[in-house]
Amino acid sequence: MVESQPSKLLVASSSLVSRSNMYKVYVLKNKSTEKYYIGQTQDLDKRLEWHNSPRARWTKRFQPWEIIYTESFETRSEAIIRERVLKAAKNIKQFLNI
């Protein structure tokens, strides 16, 4: 899994927020189908478990999933903005250099 460097905003801001309270933007990959899924969450382990469970709607068709990329943000709004940028990318592998 690749974790990006903190954004300039995170570097410049106070480090009073613990890593567990951070919001994560993540990219999942299914090796056999070469499908990718981009999302955001505050609890990455729980979210990955959800994606690999029968309860997940879209992602259950392409299980198992593995996390290949994450970025951390202090606020959910920052994470949502980044998630939208990644989802708008035409070629996610090329965009992330993975």
HELIX and SHEET records of a PDB file:
HELIX    1   1 LYS A    8  ALA A   12  1                                   5    
HELIX    2   2 ARG A   19  ASN A   21  5                                   3    
HELIX    3   3 LEU A   44  HIS A   51  1                                   8    
HELIX    4   4 THR A   59  PHE A   62  5                                   4    
HELIX    5   5 ARG A   76  ALA A   88  1                                  13    
HELIX    6   6 ILE A   92  LEU A   96  1                                   5    
SHEET    1   A 4 VAL A   2  GLU A   3  0                                        
SHEET    2   A 4 GLU A  66  PHE A  73  1                                        
SHEET    3   A 4 TYR A  23  ASN A  30 -1                                        
SHEET    4   A 4 LYS A  35  THR A  41 -1                                        
END                                                                             
